[in-house]
Amino acid sequence: MQKTLLLLLLLFLSLCRLNAQIADFDHIDFKKADSIALSLKGENLTNLPELSFKLTSTLNTDVEKFRAIYKWVCDNIANDYSLYLKNDRQRQRFKDDSLKLDAWNTKFRTKLFSRLLKKKRTICTGYAYLVKTLADFANLECEIVQGFGRVSTTNIETLDLPNHSWNAVKLNDKWYLCDPTWASGIPNPKTNKFSFQYNDGFFLANPKLFAVNHFPVDERWWLLDDNEIPTFDTFLKAPVLYGNAYKNLELHNAPQQMHHTIKPHQKVVFKYQLKNNTKPENVKLGFDNGFSTWKDQPTSISINDKSLELEHQFNQTGFYDVHLYIDDDLISTYTVDVKK
């Protein structure tokens, strides 16, 4: 009897993890929560309990309350990319000296939260802290998740210290993942100028998609079954996903590695689960061989019940950056080295 109850409990927890994504709340209309967040645009951070109350007090469900908090943070807090780069340089500088690293972290936290509260500018740590603090005041269970994040500009050769933070929130007895930093907008790495551009795909994201470019230090925040948790090496070798992937994809199934070495006339297979169906002509591959760039239809493509599968045959030798586009949105990047 006890074994049966234990198995049922494990099955229930497994189902909770697998279903922990925005689709659980398809019956919820977030318009009211979003409008409240919009109406409070420009509010300062001098009284966080009051701000949390204003955002949540007229909403009925926990998910709507969290939505209002999350949306407000994403729409009002700017990503300070220069501050991120400075912190990254200093952490790399002191990574082999624990005393100096601890001293820098303490000093930096003071500067980070001062800039957040006074100027509403921060980096991922500040985003995650603010979401958690406002959620705490609304009696929502929310945690900060520390880990590694991969974007197109990440140098995986030096990725040996955690470089990103995001949030996990408990709603209806299930944990969900979200990334307010990446949802808020896009910093230009050349000019360091930040542009607000809300991306709803990072709100209560599918854990399997999230795992492609988020690697938590604490394994419990994968929200995946044990056999689905990638190794750190697998994480480093994964394709580059862009923000548009979270808008367009439910899952990224294949290829699971970014780099491929093949022979002429071989094919590379790409498989995805779409959030919404699209027409085959809206799916294109972009190519860059170091001399020129172009877009083309894949060799073959099929879309069936939101399942997208395409193949492309590489006939000429060379090294190619290969980009997937759906409806002109840049989704992901791979490399293909075609050798004789």
C-alpha positions as CSV (number, residue, x, y, z in Angstrom):
1,M,0.0,0.0,0.0
2,Q,2.8,2.4,1.0
3,K,4.7,1.6,-2.2
4,T,1.6,2.3,-4.3
5,L,1.0,5.6,-2.6
6,L,4.7,6.5,-3.2
7,L,4.4,5.7,-6.9
8,L,1.3,7.7,-7.2
9,L,3.0,10.7,-5.5
10,L,6.0,10.4,-7.8
11,L,3.7,10.2,-10.8
12,F,1.8,13.3,-9.7
13,L,5.0,15.3,-9.1
14,S,6.3,14.2,-12.5
15,L,3.1,15.4,-14.2
16,C,3.3,18.7,-12.3
17,R,6.8,19.3,-13.7
18,L,5.9,18.3,-17.2
19,N,2.8,20.6,-17.3
20,A,4.3,23.6,-15.5
21,Q,4.0,26.1,-18.3
22,I,1.7,29.0,-19.5
23,A,-0.7,26.5,-21.2
24,D,-2.0,25.6,-17.7
25,F,-3.6,29.1,-17.6
26,D,-5.2,29.2,-21.1
27,H,-8.5,29.9,-19.3
28,I,-7.1,33.1,-17.7
29,D,-7.4,36.4,-19.4
30,F,-4.4,38.6,-18.4
31,K,-5.8,41.8,-19.8
32,K,-6.8,43.2,-16.4
33,A,-3.4,42.4,-14.9
34,D,-1.6,43.9,-17.9
35,S,-3.7,47.0,-17.8
36,I,-3.0,47.6,-14.1
37,A,0.8,47.2,-14.8
38,L,0.4,49.7,-17.6
39,S,-1.5,52.2,-15.5
40,L,1.3,52.2,-12.9
41,K,4.0,52.8,-15.5
42,G,6.6,55.2,-14.1
43,E,5.9,54.4,-10.4
44,N,9.1,54.6,-8.3
45,L,10.6,52.0,-6.0
46,T,10.6,54.0,-2.8
47,N,7.8,52.0,-1.3
48,L,7.8,48.4,-2.5
49,P,4.9,47.1,-0.3
50,E,2.7,49.8,-1.6
51,L,3.7,49.2,-5.2
52,S,2.9,45.4,-4.7
53,F,-0.5,46.3,-3.2
54,K,-1.4,48.6,-6.1
55,L,-0.4,45.9,-8.6
56,T,-2.3,43.0,-7.0
57,S,-5.0,44.1,-4.6
58,T,-7.9,44.1,-7.2
59,L,-6.9,40.8,-8.8
60,N,-8.5,37.5,-7.9
61,T,-6.0,34.8,-8.8
62,D,-2.4,34.3,-7.8
63,V,-1.3,33.9,-11.5
64,E,-2.9,37.3,-12.3
65,K,-1.2,38.9,-9.4
66,F,2.1,37.5,-10.4
67,R,1.5,38.5,-14.0
68,A,0.9,42.2,-13.0
69,I,4.1,42.2,-10.9
70,Y,6.2,40.5,-13.6
71,K,4.8,42.7,-16.4
72,W,5.4,45.9,-14.4
73,V,9.0,44.9,-13.8
74,C,9.7,44.0,-17.4
75,D,8.1,47.3,-18.6
76,N,9.8,49.7,-16.1
77,I,13.3,48.3,-15.3
78,A,16.0,48.9,-17.8
79,N,18.8,46.4,-18.4
80,D,22.2,48.1,-17.6
81,Y,24.4,46.2,-20.0
82,S,27.5,48.3,-19.1
83,L,27.1,47.3,-15.4
84,Y,26.8,43.7,-16.4
85,L,30.0,43.8,-18.4
86,K,31.8,45.5,-15.6
87,N,30.7,42.9,-13.1
88,D,31.6,40.0,-15.5
89,R,35.1,41.4,-15.9
90,Q,35.7,41.7,-12.2
91,R,34.3,38.3,-11.5
92,Q,36.6,36.7,-14.1
93,R,39.5,38.7,-12.6
94,F,39.0,37.4,-9.1
95,K,37.6,33.9,-9.8
96,D,40.7,32.3,-8.5
97,D,40.9,34.4,-5.3
98,S,37.8,33.7,-3.2
99,L,38.5,36.5,-0.7
100,K,38.7,39.1,-3.4
101,L,35.7,37.6,-5.2
102,D,33.6,37.8,-2.1
103,A,34.7,41.4,-1.4
104,W,33.8,42.4,-4.9
105,N,30.4,40.6,-4.8
106,T,29.6,42.5,-1.5
107,K,30.6,45.8,-2.9
108,F,28.8,45.2,-6.2
109,R,25.5,44.2,-4.5
110,T,25.4,47.6,-2.7
111,K,26.0,49.4,-6.0
112,L,23.5,47.2,-7.9
113,F,20.6,47.8,-5.5
114,S,21.3,51.5,-5.2
115,R,21.2,51.9,-9.0
116,L,18.0,49.7,-9.1
117,L,16.1,51.8,-6.5
118,K,17.3,55.2,-7.7
119,K,17.5,54.9,-11.4
120,K,15.4,51.7,-12.2
121,R,18.4,50.2,-14.0
122,T,19.9,46.9,-13.1
123,I,21.1,43.5,-14.3
124,C,19.6,40.0,-14.0
125,T,20.2,39.8,-10.2
126,G,18.2,43.0,-9.7
127,Y,15.3,41.9,-12.0
128,A,15.0,38.6,-10.1
129,Y,15.3,40.3,-6.7
130,L,12.6,42.8,-7.5
131,V,10.2,40.2,-8.9
132,K,10.7,38.1,-5.8
133,T,10.3,41.0,-3.4
134,L,7.1,42.3,-4.9
135,A,5.8,38.7,-5.0
136,D,6.6,38.2,-1.4
137,F,4.6,41.3,-0.4
138,A,1.7,39.8,-2.3
139,N,2.0,36.5,-0.4
140,L,3.2,34.7,-3.5
141,E,5.9,32.0,-3.2
142,C,8.7,33.1,-5.5
143,E,12.4,32.2,-5.6
144,I,15.5,33.6,-7.3
145,V,17.3,31.0,-9.4
146,Q,21.0,31.3,-9.9
147,G,22.7,29.7,-12.9
148,F,24.2,30.0,-16.3
149,G,22.6,31.7,-19.3
150,R,23.6,31.4,-22.9
151,V,22.9,34.1,-25.6
152,S,24.5,34.7,-29.0
153,T,27.3,36.8,-27.4
154,T,28.2,34.4,-24.6
155,N,31.7,33.1,-24.7
156,I,31.4,29.5,-23.7
157,E,35.2,29.2,-23.4
158,T,35.1,31.4,-20.3
159,L,31.7,30.4,-18.9
160,D,32.9,28.9,-15.6
161,L,31.0,31.1,-13.2
162,P,27.2,31.5,-12.9
163,N,26.3,34.5,-15.0
164,H,22.5,34.8,-14.9
165,S,19.5,34.9,-12.5
166,W,15.8,34.3,-13.1
167,N,12.7,33.3,-11.1
168,A,10.6,30.3,-10.1
169,V,7.1,31.0,-8.8
170,K,4.7,28.6,-7.2
171,L,1.1,28.8,-8.5
172,N,-1.6,26.3,-7.7
173,D,0.9,24.1,-5.9
174,K,3.2,23.9,-9.0
175,W,6.4,25.7,-9.8
176,Y,6.9,27.7,-13.0
177,L,9.9,29.4,-14.6
178,C,10.2,32.9,-16.0
179,D,13.0,35.2,-17.0
180,P,12.2,38.9,-16.5
181,T,15.6,40.1,-17.7
182,W,15.4,38.6,-21.1
183,A,11.7,39.4,-21.4
184,S,12.2,43.1,-20.8
185,G,14.0,44.0,-23.9
186,I,17.3,43.9,-25.9
187,P,20.5,45.7,-25.0
188,N,22.7,46.5,-28.0
189,P,26.1,45.0,-27.3
190,K,27.9,47.6,-29.5
191,T,26.3,50.7,-28.0
192,N,25.2,49.3,-24.7
193,K,21.9,51.1,-25.3
194,F,18.8,49.3,-24.0
195,S,15.4,49.2,-25.7
196,F,12.3,48.0,-24.0
197,Q,10.7,45.2,-26.0
198,Y,8.6,42.9,-23.9
199,N,8.7,39.2,-24.9
200,D,5.8,37.2,-23.4
201,G,7.5,33.9,-24.3
202,F,9.6,34.0,-21.1
203,F,6.6,34.1,-18.8
204,L,5.9,30.7,-17.3
205,A,8.0,29.2,-20.1
206,N,8.1,25.5,-21.1
207,P,10.9,24.0,-18.9
208,K,12.2,21.9,-21.8
209,L,12.7,24.9,-24.0
210,F,14.0,26.9,-21.1
211,A,16.7,24.3,-20.5
212,V,18.3,24.9,-23.9
213,N,19.8,28.2,-22.7
214,H,19.3,28.2,-18.9
215,F,21.3,26.0,-16.5
216,P,20.4,26.3,-12.9
217,V,23.0,25.7,-10.2
218,D,20.4,24.0,-8.0
219,E,19.0,20.9,-9.9
220,R,15.5,21.3,-8.4
221,W,14.9,24.3,-10.6
222,W,15.1,22.3,-13.9
223,L,11.5,21.3,-13.4
224,L,12.3,18.3,-15.5
225,D,12.4,14.5,-15.0
226,D,15.8,13.3,-13.9
227,N,16.5,11.6,-17.3
228,E,15.8,14.9,-19.1
229,I,18.3,17.0,-17.2
230,P,21.3,17.9,-19.5
231,T,24.9,17.8,-18.4
232,F,26.8,21.1,-18.4
233,D,28.7,19.9,-21.4
234,T,25.5,19.3,-23.3
235,F,24.3,22.7,-22.3
236,L,27.4,24.3,-23.7
237,K,27.1,22.5,-27.0
238,A,23.5,23.4,-27.5
239,P,22.3,25.6,-30.4
240,V,21.9,29.4,-29.8
241,L,18.3,30.3,-29.1
242,Y,17.1,33.9,-29.5
243,G,14.2,35.6,-27.8
244,N,12.0,34.9,-30.8
245,A,12.3,31.2,-30.1
246,Y,10.2,31.6,-27.0
247,K,7.5,33.5,-29.1
248,N,7.3,30.9,-31.8
249,L,8.4,27.5,-30.3
250,E,6.9,25.1,-27.8
251,L,9.9,22.8,-28.1
252,H,13.3,22.7,-29.8
253,N,13.8,19.0,-30.5
254,A,16.7,18.8,-33.0
255,P,19.5,19.3,-33.7
256,Q,20.5,19.2,-30.0
257,Q,24.1,20.5,-30.8
258,M,25.1,23.7,-32.4
259,H,28.2,22.4,-34.3
260,H,28.0,19.8,-37.1
261,T,30.6,18.3,-39.3
262,I,29.3,16.5,-42.4
263,K,30.3,15.4,-45.9
264,P,29.1,17.0,-49.1
265,H,25.5,16.0,-50.1
266,Q,24.6,15.0,-46.5
267,K,21.5,16.5,-44.8
268,V,21.0,18.1,-41.5
269,V,17.6,17.5,-39.9
270,F,15.8,20.2,-37.8
271,K,12.7,19.4,-35.6
272,Y,10.5,21.8,-33.6
273,Q,7.1,22.0,-32.0
274,L,5.4,25.3,-32.9
275,K,3.1,27.4,-30.7
276,N,1.1,28.3,-33.7
277,N,1.0,26.8,-37.2
278,T,2.6,28.6,-40.0
279,K,2.9,28.2,-43.8
280,P,5.9,26.3,-45.2
281,E,6.9,29.4,-47.3
282,N,7.3,31.4,-44.0
283,V,10.1,29.1,-42.9
284,K,13.5,29.9,-44.2
285,L,17.1,29.1,-43.5
286,G,19.8,31.9,-43.5
287,F,23.4,31.1,-44.5
288,D,26.7,32.8,-44.0
289,N,29.9,31.2,-45.4
290,G,32.2,34.1,-44.4
291,F,32.0,35.6,-47.9
292,S,28.3,36.2,-48.5
293,T,24.9,35.8,-46.8
294,W,21.6,34.6,-48.2
295,K,18.3,33.0,-47.3
296,D,16.7,30.0,-48.9
297,Q,14.0,27.4,-48.5
298,P,15.2,24.2,-46.9
299,T,15.6,21.1,-49.1
300,S,12.4,19.7,-47.6
301,I,9.8,20.9,-45.1
302,S,6.7,19.5,-43.4
303,I,4.3,21.0,-40.9
304,N,1.8,18.7,-39.3
305,D,-0.3,19.5,-36.2
306,K,2.2,22.3,-35.2
307,S,5.1,19.8,-35.6
308,L,7.8,21.4,-37.9
309,E,10.4,19.2,-39.5
310,L,12.8,20.3,-42.2
311,E,15.9,19.0,-43.9
312,H,18.7,20.7,-45.7
313,Q,21.3,19.1,-48.0
314,F,24.7,20.8,-48.1
315,N,26.4,20.1,-51.4
316,Q,29.4,22.5,-51.3
317,T,32.3,22.2,-48.9
318,G,32.8,25.1,-46.5
319,F,31.9,26.4,-43.1
320,Y,28.4,27.8,-42.7
321,D,26.5,29.7,-40.0
322,V,22.9,28.5,-40.4
323,H,20.0,30.5,-39.0
324,L,16.4,29.4,-38.7
325,Y,13.7,32.1,-39.5
326,I,10.0,31.8,-39.0
327,D,7.9,34.6,-40.3
328,D,11.1,36.7,-40.5
329,D,11.8,36.1,-36.8
330,L,15.3,34.9,-36.1
331,I,14.9,31.7,-34.0
332,S,18.2,29.8,-33.7
333,T,21.7,29.4,-35.0
334,Y,23.8,26.4,-35.8
335,T,27.1,25.8,-37.6
336,V,27.8,23.3,-40.3
337,D,31.3,22.3,-41.5
338,V,31.1,20.5,-44.8
339,K,34.3,18.6,-45.4
340,K,35.3,16.0,-48.0
